[in-house]
Amino acid sequence: MDTVGTLDQEAMKRKERLKALREGRLKTLNGNSEENGENFPKPLFRNYTPNDDELKSNILPKPDLSEIRNEIKDQLDSGKPKSLIEKEIDLATLAPQKNRLGSQA
């Protein structure tokens, strides 16, 4: 009989703990997040200009496009294949040779 009493007590403790978790979760959904110690990151705006004066301080500066163009040009130049033919080849030397296997003379 002693184990039944402890099982009931443990079940009551679990129920109370779950109830507290549910209430805590509902508080975070309905209440202010600052009360719970949660800090959300500040939004950063790349393309959007907010109307609020407080949010205008979070606008990122526009990047300098000339630097990006130079980087892309360098990458494209380094990726160009080098010419495989360094000297001109005479077309006469490229002509196929006669097949000598078939002739017995």
matplotlib code that plots the C-alpha trace (Angstrom):
import matplotlib.pyplot as plt

x = [0.0, 2.9, 3.9, 0.4, 0.7, 4.1, 2.8, -0.1, 2.2, 4.5, 1.6, 0.3, 3.8, 4.0, 0.6, 1.6, 4.8, 3.0, 0.4, 3.2, 4.9, 1.6, 1.0, 4.5, 4.2, 0.9, 2.5, 5.2, 2.7, 0.4, 2.8, 5.7, 8.9, 11.0, 9.5, 10.8, 14.3, 14.0, 15.9, 15.1, 17.8, 17.4, 16.2, 18.6, 17.3, 19.2, 16.6, 13.7, 13.6, 11.3, 9.1, 9.8, 12.7, 13.9, 14.2, 16.0, 19.2, 19.1, 19.5, 22.7, 24.8, 24.7, 27.7, 30.1, 29.4, 32.7, 34.5, 32.1, 32.5, 36.3, 36.1, 33.9, 36.1, 39.2, 37.4, 36.3, 39.8, 41.4, 38.9, 39.6, 41.2, 44.6, 44.9, 45.9, 47.5, 50.6, 51.9, 50.1, 49.9, 50.3, 47.1, 49.1, 50.6, 47.1, 46.0, 45.5, 48.2, 47.6, 46.7, 49.6, 48.2, 46.2, 48.9, 51.3, 53.4]
y = [0.0, 2.3, 2.3, 3.4, 6.5, 7.4, 6.9, 9.2, 11.8, 11.6, 11.9, 15.0, 16.5, 15.8, 17.4, 20.5, 20.7, 20.4, 23.0, 25.4, 24.8, 25.4, 28.6, 29.8, 29.1, 31.0, 33.9, 34.1, 34.1, 36.7, 38.7, 40.9, 39.1, 41.5, 40.2, 36.7, 38.0, 37.2, 39.7, 39.6, 40.7, 44.1, 44.0, 45.1, 46.6, 46.3, 47.3, 48.6, 52.1, 52.2, 55.2, 55.0, 57.1, 54.5, 51.9, 54.1, 53.6, 49.9, 50.6, 49.0, 51.2, 50.4, 48.5, 50.0, 48.3, 49.1, 46.8, 44.0, 44.6, 44.4, 41.2, 39.6, 40.8, 39.3, 36.0, 35.8, 36.7, 34.0, 31.4, 31.9, 28.9, 29.4, 28.7, 25.1, 25.9, 28.0, 27.9, 27.5, 24.0, 23.4, 21.9, 19.6, 17.8, 17.3, 15.4, 11.7, 9.4, 6.7, 3.3, 1.0, -2.1, -3.2, -2.9, -5.8, -4.3]
z = [0.0, 0.6, -3.1, -4.1, -2.0, -3.4, -7.0, -6.3, -4.8, -7.8, -10.2, -8.4, -8.6, -12.4, -12.9, -10.9, -12.9, -16.2, -15.1, -14.2, -17.6, -19.4, -17.5, -18.1, -21.8, -21.9, -20.1, -22.7, -25.5, -24.0, -21.8, -22.5, -23.5, -21.5, -18.3, -19.0, -19.9, -23.6, -25.8, -29.5, -32.0, -33.6, -37.2, -39.9, -43.0, -46.3, -48.9, -46.8, -45.3, -42.3, -41.4, -37.7, -36.5, -34.0, -36.7, -39.1, -37.1, -38.1, -41.8, -43.3, -45.5, -49.2, -50.5, -53.0, -56.3, -57.9, -55.4, -56.3, -60.0, -59.7, -57.7, -60.3, -63.1, -61.4, -60.9, -64.5, -65.8, -63.6, -64.9, -68.6, -70.2, -71.7, -75.4, -76.0, -79.4, -78.7, -82.3, -85.6, -87.0, -90.7, -92.1, -94.3, -91.2, -89.9, -93.0, -92.4, -93.6, -96.1, -94.8, -95.6, -94.0, -96.9, -99.6, -100.0, -102.8]

ax = plt.figure().add_subplot(projection="3d")
ax.plot(x, y, z, "-o")
ax.set_aspect("equal")
plt.show()
